[in-house]
Amino acid sequence: MNRYETDLINKLDEALEIIKQFKNIKILLDTFHTMLEERNVYDAILKGGKNIAHVHVADSNRLAPGLGMLDWEKIVFRLKRIGYNGYISIEARIEPDLDTFLRIGIETLLPLIT
């Protein structure tokens, strides 16, 4: 979550501190929220490392991957580097329409994750 939605846990360091206290908690990394709160979304993935248990993706403008300014090759490379092999869920605004949302999102991510 980002600071516009809650003030409980907004930054990666806050999540990592809670993980130290409660060993059975993991991180759901959301690229859009991470981009708002961290200096560098790409470095945050590396810092989260094995503590990342699920990934939500949306581009810099909350649209599907490929419709904004994030570098998806860098994001997927870092996820692979930390050994992440879980699901990647697109959690974005469905714009300009569902067909474009799905087509661009899949065209952007599929070549990188296969």
One Martini backbone bead per residue (centre of mass of N, CA, C, O) as a GRO file, in nm:
protein
  114
    1MET     BB    1   0.101   0.033   0.013
    2ASN     BB    2   0.029   0.367   0.019
    3ARG     BB    3   0.009   0.687   0.159
    4TYR     BB    4  -0.292   0.726   0.028
    5GLU     BB    5  -0.417   0.457   0.195
    6THR     BB    6  -0.182   0.429   0.422
    7ASP     BB    7   0.027   0.420   0.747
    8LEU     BB    8   0.145   0.140   0.821
    9ILE     BB    9   0.273   0.005   0.535
   10ASN     BB   10   0.497   0.148   0.280
   11LYS     BB   11   0.777   0.023   0.323
   12LEU     BB   12   1.010  -0.214   0.301
   13ASP     BB   13   1.146  -0.179   0.578
   14GLU     BB   14   0.884  -0.222   0.738
   15ALA     BB   15   0.830  -0.510   0.643
   16LEU     BB   16   1.104  -0.634   0.736
   17GLU     BB   17   1.058  -0.581   1.039
   18ILE     BB   18   0.810  -0.766   1.068
   19ILE     BB   19   0.946  -1.026   0.969
   20LYS     BB   20   1.141  -1.047   1.211
   21GLN     BB   21   0.902  -1.091   1.421
   22PHE     BB   22   0.732  -1.259   1.186
   23LYS     BB   23   0.823  -1.537   1.006
   24ASN     BB   24   0.523  -1.589   0.845
   25ILE     BB   25   0.583  -1.333   0.674
   26LYS     BB   26   0.513  -1.171   0.364
   27ILE     BB   27   0.543  -1.030   0.041
   28LEU     BB   28   0.347  -0.805  -0.154
   29LEU     BB   29   0.442  -0.701  -0.454
   30ASP     BB   30   0.389  -0.367  -0.590
   31THR     BB   31   0.488  -0.173  -0.842
   32PHE     BB   32   0.322   0.082  -0.800
   33HIS     BB   33   0.368   0.125  -0.494
   34THR     BB   34   0.675   0.110  -0.502
   35MET     BB   35   0.716   0.355  -0.688
   36LEU     BB   36   0.596   0.561  -0.475
   37GLU     BB   37   0.798   0.477  -0.212
   38GLU     BB   38   1.055   0.423  -0.369
   39ARG     BB   39   1.343   0.508  -0.526
   40ASN     BB   40   1.370   0.191  -0.638
   41VAL     BB   41   1.208  -0.072  -0.771
   42TYR     BB   42   1.447  -0.260  -0.846
   43ASP     BB   43   1.595  -0.262  -0.568
   44ALA     BB   44   1.353  -0.362  -0.398
   45ILE     BB   45   1.351  -0.647  -0.503
   46LEU     BB   46   1.629  -0.727  -0.398
   47LYS     BB   47   1.571  -0.658  -0.097
   48GLY     BB   48   1.328  -0.856  -0.062
   49GLY     BB   49   1.356  -1.118  -0.198
   50LYS     BB   50   1.255  -1.404  -0.026
   51ASN     BB   51   1.004  -1.223   0.092
   52ILE     BB   52   0.869  -1.270  -0.177
   53ALA     BB   53   0.535  -1.419  -0.260
   54HIS     BB   54   0.408  -1.182  -0.440
   55VAL     BB   55   0.291  -1.028  -0.760
   56HIS     BB   56   0.207  -0.704  -0.859
   57VAL     BB   57   0.111  -0.544  -1.171
   58ALA     BB   58   0.194  -0.208  -1.279
   59ASP     BB   59   0.230   0.071  -1.412
   60SER     BB   60   0.306   0.406  -1.359
   61ASN     BB   61  -0.026   0.460  -1.444
   62ARG     BB   62  -0.198   0.183  -1.371
   63LEU     BB   63  -0.145   0.021  -1.608
   64ALA     BB   64  -0.049  -0.192  -1.810
   65PRO     BB   65   0.205  -0.346  -1.906
   66GLY     BB   66   0.341  -0.111  -2.153
   67LEU     BB   67   0.171   0.179  -2.073
   68GLY     BB   68   0.443   0.296  -1.958
   69MET     BB   69   0.775   0.346  -1.779
   70LEU     BB   70   0.850   0.074  -1.708
   71ASP     BB   71   1.104  -0.179  -1.676
   72TRP     BB   72   1.035  -0.510  -1.735
   73GLU     BB   73   1.309  -0.639  -1.765
   74LYS     BB   74   1.420  -0.552  -1.489
   75ILE     BB   75   1.203  -0.679  -1.314
   76VAL     BB   76   1.226  -0.976  -1.409
   77PHE     BB   77   1.526  -1.010  -1.357
   78ARG     BB   78   1.504  -0.966  -1.048
   79LEU     BB   79   1.312  -1.195  -0.989
   80LYS     BB   80   1.506  -1.413  -1.091
   81ARG     BB   81   1.750  -1.341  -0.906
   82ILE     BB   82   1.574  -1.415  -0.632
   83GLY     BB   83   1.391  -1.678  -0.720
   84TYR     BB   84   1.127  -1.614  -0.842
   85ASN     BB   85   0.822  -1.852  -0.900
   86GLY     BB   86   0.564  -1.708  -0.902
   87TYR     BB   87   0.315  -1.510  -0.932
   88ILE     BB   88   0.182  -1.276  -1.183
   89SER     BB   89  -0.029  -0.996  -1.134
   90ILE     BB   90  -0.258  -0.803  -1.288
   91GLU     BB   91  -0.302  -0.466  -1.133
   92ALA     BB   92  -0.517  -0.275  -1.325
   93ARG     BB   93  -0.639  -0.062  -1.533
   94ILE     BB   94  -0.901  -0.086  -1.772
   95GLU     BB   95  -0.712   0.045  -2.027
   96PRO     BB   96  -0.901   0.139  -2.278
   97ASP     BB   97  -0.944  -0.180  -2.287
   98LEU     BB   98  -0.950  -0.514  -2.247
   99ASP     BB   99  -0.793  -0.602  -2.500
  100THR     BB  100  -0.549  -0.413  -2.459
  101PHE     BB  101  -0.473  -0.492  -2.177
  102LEU     BB  102  -0.411  -0.792  -2.246
  103ARG     BB  103  -0.223  -0.768  -2.488
  104ILE     BB  104   0.000  -0.584  -2.367
  105GLY     BB  105   0.058  -0.740  -2.109
  106ILE     BB  106   0.138  -1.006  -2.250
  107GLU     BB  107   0.351  -0.893  -2.454
  108THR     BB  108   0.538  -0.788  -2.225
  109LEU     BB  109   0.571  -1.049  -2.026
  110LEU     BB  110   0.597  -1.331  -2.165
  111PRO     BB  111   0.892  -1.311  -2.289
  112LEU     BB  112   1.023  -1.274  -1.991
  113ILE     BB  113   0.899  -1.552  -1.841
  114THR     BB  114   0.985  -1.788  -2.070
   0.00000   0.00000   0.00000
